[in-house]
């Protein structure tokens, strides 16, 4: 299952989806496993992280990226630099 990344996310997309009104999640450097029970779309505000899927795919995400993580995805997160994102769960 792929992770979709638009880099950089355009200002028009941020306005269109009202991303700046979405909740914010923050994390200091660490590693953790995560299973997505529903779709998540997020805009990385600051920092950098690596996502590794069970299928062996690896993605580097960073400030300015719009990332789509699909329902059913199981992955390992490695937060490389203090991380902050706006996020929305579900469709």
KAHUNOR-V543951 format. One record per pair of residues at least 12 apart in sequence whose ideal C-beta (glycine too) atoms are under 8 Angstrom apart, sorted by the first residue. I is the first residue (numbers start at 0). GAP is how many residues later the second one is. If there is no record, write none. Layout:
i:I gap:GAP
i:I gap:GAP
This chain:
i:0 gap:52
i:0 gap:54
i:0 gap:69
i:0 gap:71
i:0 gap:72
i:1 gap:55
i:1 gap:68
i:2 gap:48
i:2 gap:50
i:2 gap:54
i:2 gap:56
i:2 gap:58
i:2 gap:64
i:2 gap:65
i:2 gap:66
i:2 gap:67
i:2 gap:70
i:2 gap:72
i:3 gap:63
i:3 gap:64
i:4 gap:54
i:4 gap:56
i:4 gap:60
i:4 gap:61
i:4 gap:62
i:4 gap:63
i:5 gap:59
i:5 gap:60
i:6 gap:55
i:6 gap:57
i:6 gap:58
i:6 gap:59
i:7 gap:56
i:7 gap:57
i:8 gap:34
i:8 gap:55
i:8 gap:56
i:8 gap:57
i:12 gap:53
i:13 gap:29
i:16 gap:24
i:16 gap:71
i:18 gap:24
i:18 gap:67
i:18 gap:69
i:19 gap:66
i:21 gap:21
i:21 gap:64
i:21 gap:65
i:21 gap:66
i:22 gap:63
i:22 gap:64
i:23 gap:21
i:23 gap:60
i:23 gap:61
i:23 gap:62
i:23 gap:63
i:24 gap:17
i:24 gap:59
i:24 gap:60
i:24 gap:62
i:25 gap:56
i:25 gap:57
i:25 gap:58
i:25 gap:59
i:26 gap:52
i:26 gap:55
i:26 gap:56
i:27 gap:51
i:27 gap:54
i:27 gap:55
i:28 gap:50
i:28 gap:51
i:28 gap:52
i:28 gap:53
i:28 gap:54
i:29 gap:49
i:30 gap:45
i:30 gap:46
i:30 gap:47
i:30 gap:48
i:31 gap:44
i:31 gap:45
i:32 gap:41
i:32 gap:42
i:32 gap:43
i:32 gap:44
i:33 gap:40
i:33 gap:41
i:33 gap:42
i:33 gap:43
i:34 gap:38
i:34 gap:39
i:35 gap:33
i:35 gap:34
i:35 gap:35
i:35 gap:36
i:35 gap:37
i:35 gap:38
i:35 gap:39
i:36 gap:34
i:37 gap:33
i:37 gap:51
i:37 gap:52
i:38 gap:29
i:38 gap:30
i:38 gap:31
i:38 gap:32
i:38 gap:50
i:38 gap:51
i:38 gap:52
i:39 gap:28
i:39 gap:29
i:39 gap:47
i:39 gap:48
i:39 gap:49
i:40 gap:25
i:40 gap:26
i:40 gap:27
i:40 gap:28
i:40 gap:46
i:40 gap:47
i:41 gap:24
i:41 gap:25
i:41 gap:27
i:41 gap:43
i:41 gap:44
i:41 gap:45
i:41 gap:46
i:42 gap:22
i:42 gap:23
i:42 gap:24
i:42 gap:42
i:42 gap:43
i:42 gap:44
i:43 gap:17
i:43 gap:18
i:43 gap:19
i:43 gap:20
i:43 gap:21
i:43 gap:22
i:43 gap:23
i:43 gap:39
i:43 gap:40
i:43 gap:41
i:44 gap:18
i:44 gap:39
i:44 gap:40
i:44 gap:41
i:45 gap:17
i:45 gap:35
i:45 gap:36
i:45 gap:37
i:45 gap:38
i:46 gap:15
i:46 gap:16
i:46 gap:32
i:46 gap:33
i:46 gap:34
i:46 gap:35
i:46 gap:36
i:46 gap:37
i:47 gap:12
i:47 gap:13
i:47 gap:14
i:47 gap:15
i:47 gap:32
i:47 gap:33
i:47 gap:35
i:48 gap:12
i:48 gap:13
i:48 gap:28
i:48 gap:29
i:48 gap:30
i:48 gap:31
i:48 gap:32
i:48 gap:34
i:49 gap:27
i:49 gap:28
i:49 gap:30
i:50 gap:18
i:50 gap:24
i:50 gap:25
i:50 gap:26
i:50 gap:27
i:51 gap:23
i:51 gap:24
i:51 gap:26
i:52 gap:20
i:52 gap:21
i:52 gap:22
i:53 gap:20
i:53 gap:21
